[in-house]
């Protein structure tokens, strides 16, 4: 039943996607398919990925019958605002490139505009690499911070790593990530800049068959360095 039939407010659904290919049945709730079945408009960071995701769910929806708007980090806010206004009374879905929309994801812009417009906002349950790493780290889950991507410049990155290590020692878990093809450079910096007994959790290819998540000291990782090249990975420092 759509919002017009039910008489309720139109809804902006935050629809999680998979972290690893071929895992939809294992990690996504039936609610996600139900929402996609009755939603005709979608905002997505990558339109090709979004269309493929919906097709692979085998809901019976014809992609050509759906409307997609691109929403990436460089999309002007006014453009997204105008696109939302083109869909009065319609339910809308927001799809992340991977994981949960609005978390380290440009979909947050659509959410903010939805609140401004009086739309109901409904986040759906799905996998988050941030929370999965935190859960599996053994670190403080009551006080934590996610910092996204660290600086690319070597000097700035080394400085930032030392700052995060200091904050982790205070008891607040520090989570961050890197573009998969630069994982090796970030890991090298962590091994170079952090103290030997500092604890580092590495969560890689989460939810996939070859999922890897382990917490060890920096000294251990120096002696048992994993190959993280081109593998989606989350890092966490803690005590």
N, C-alpha and C positions, 0 to 999 in steps of 0.2 A: 504494500500500500504506500503510495507516495504522499508527500506532505499536503498536497492540495486535497486529496481524498480524505485524509484524516482530519484536516482542519487545523493541524498544528503548525508551528513555525517551520520554515525551511531550515534545513540542518547542513552544517559544514562538517563532514565526516573526515577525521584524520585516519587514513587507512595505512596500516603498516604493510611493508613488503618484506620479502625474504632477505636474509643476509647471505645465504648461499644458494646456488641453483639447485632445483629439484627437491627443496625442503618444504614446500608449501603445505603439504598434507600433515607434516609433523609439527610445524611451528605456528600455523595460522588457524585462528578459530573459525568455525562455520559462519559466525556473524559477518566476517569480511566478505565472503561470497554473497551472503544475503544482501548486504548493503550495495555491492557492485551490481547485483541483479536489478536494483531499483534506482540506480543513480545514472544520470545521463551526461553529467558535466564533471570534468576532472581538471585539477591543476596538478602539474607534474614538473619535476626538475628536469627530466629527460623524457621527451615524448615517445621516443622509440622504445625505451625501457618500459615505460608505463603501458604502452599498447601490448608489448610482449608479455608483461606480467598478467594483464587481464586475460589475454588469449590463453595463457598456460593454465589459468584457473578453470577453464572449460565450463564457464557459467552459461554458455549459450548466447552471450551478448555478441552482437556483430560490431566490430570495431568502427566500421564506417557509420554506424548509427549514433556514435558517441561524440561529444565535443570535448576537445582537449585544449587547455591553455598552458603555455610554457611559463614556468615560474622558477627562475634560477637566481643566483646571487646578484646578477646585474640587471634584472628586470625592474623597470621603474615602478615605484609604488602606485603612481597614478594609473599606469596601464592595468595593473591588477585590480585596482578599485573600479575602473570602467568595466572590466570583464565581469566582475561580480554583479554589477548593476545590469548587465545584459541577461541575467538569469533570475529574474524576480520569481519568488515562490518555488524555486527548484532546489532539491537537495544537490549538494556539491561534494565531491570527494577530493582530498589532497593526498597525493602519492609521493613518497620519498624515493630517492634513487635506491636506497637500501635501509631497512629498518623503519624507525618511527618518524613520521613527519613532525616538523617543528622542533626537533632536537638536533642541534648542529645541522640545520636544514633550512633552506629558504622558505619552506612552507609556513613558517611562523608569521610571515607577512600577511598571508591570506587569513590566518587565524585572527590576527589583530584587527584587520579590516572587517572580518565577520562580526567580531564583538562590537565594533563601532556601528555596524549596520543593523544590529539587532538579530542577527542569525543565531540560532542555537548551535553550539560547538560541541561535537561528540568525539572524543579521542577513543579509538578502538584498541583492544589488547593485541600486542604483537611483540616480536623480538627487538631488543635494543642491545647493541654491542656494548654500550656504556654500562647498563645495568648488569648484563651478563658477566662482564669482566669484574665489576665491583662485587657481585655475588660470589664469584669464584676465586676472588683474590685472598680472602681471609683478612682483609684490611677493615678499618673502621667504616661501617656502613651508615653511621649516624651523622658523620661530618665528612663531606667530600666535595670536591670541585672538579668540574670538567673544563679543560682549557682548549679543546679543539686542536688546531694545528700549531706547532711551535715554529719560531722563525726559521727561515731557510738559511739566512746568513750564519756562517759558522760561529762567529764571535757572539752574535746575539743569541744564537741557540744554546751555546755553552753557558752563557750567563743565565738564561731562562731555566735550564736544567738544574743549575745550582740553587736557584730560587725555589724551584718546586721541591727539590730534595729537602731544603730547610723547612718548607711548609709541611712536608710529609712527616718530618721528625716531630713537629708540634702536635701531631695526632690527626691531622686532616688528610684523608686519602686524596692523592692527586692523579687525575686521569687525563690522558691526552692521546693523540693519534697522529698518523702521518699518511700521506699518499702512498699506496702500496709499493710503488717502485722506489720510494725513498726510505723505506723501513730500515734498510741496512745502515744508511747514514745516521739515522736517529739512534738506532741501537748502539752504533759505534760511539756516538757522543755520550750516551748514558754510561757506557762502560768506561769511557775515558774520564768523565767529569764527576761521577758519583763515588762516594766512599765504598770500600769493599764490602762492608756489612749492611749497607742500605738494601732494603728489600724491593725488588722489582717484580711485578706481575706482568706476564705477557699473555694476551688472549688473541689467538690467531685463527682465522677461518671458523669462527664461532658458528655453531649449529650444523656445520658440514660433517661429513663422515670422518675427515681427517682433522677435526677440531683439536686445537691445542691450547690449553690454559694451565699455566704453572707459575707459582711464586717461589723465587729463590733469591739469594743474595747476589749483589753485583759481582762478587768474586766468583760465585758459581757460574754465572752467565759468561764471565770472561773465559772460563775453562770449557764451557759447553754452549758455545754460541749457536743459536738456531738460525736456519735459513728462512728469512721472512720475506724474501723478494717477491713482489707482486701478490702477496697474501694480505687481505684486509686484516689489520691488526690494531688492537688497543693496548696501550701501556698504562701501568699504574704504579705509583710509588707510595709506600706506606710503612707502617710499623706493626 
